[in-house]
Amino acid sequence: MTPNPLTVTPQTPLKEAIQLLAERRISGLPVVNEGGELLGILANADLMWQETGADPPPYIMFLDSVIFLENPAKYEKELHKALGQTVEEVMSTKPITVKPDQPLREAAKLMHEKHVRRLPVLDEEGKVVGILTQGDVIRALAAE
C-alpha cells in the first residue's frame, strides 16, 4: 500500500488532474471531499473519452419514432465524460475499497474479480489513508 496518496477534489480542473497523472506517472487518483472522505476515483480509463469522444447509440426509425438499440443513457454518460472540464464530471463513482487491516490475498482477489487496478484504502471514518495498486501486490509477492 502507498500511504497518504495524492488526491484531487471534484472541483479540480481536469487539465490539472491529467498533468498530475502524467508527471507522477500514476494511473489513477482518489477523489475526496474537503474532509478527506472518498467520493470517487479518476483513472486513465475515465480520461479516454476525452480523446475518443462518444459514439451515438445505434437506432432505427419506425413510423416516425426513434427506437434505440442500446441504452441512450450510456451514451449520455460517455458524452458527459468526453466533454467534462472538472474531475467531478469524469470520475468514476462508487469505487471498490479496502480497509487497512484487510489481508493482501483478499484485496488481490477483489482486484482480480472486479477488474480494477487500484483500491483506495479507507479508515473507519471513510477517509483515504492509502492506495493499493497491482504494483504493490507484485512487490509484496517479490518480497516473499
ABEGO torsion letter per residue (X at the ends): XBBGBBBBBAABBAAAAAAAAAAAGBABBBBBBAAGBBAEBBBAAAAAAAAAEBBBBBBBBBGGBBBBABBAAAAAAAAAAAABABAAAABBBGBBBBBAABBAAAAAAAAAAAGBABBBBBBAAGBBABBBBAAAAAAAAAAX
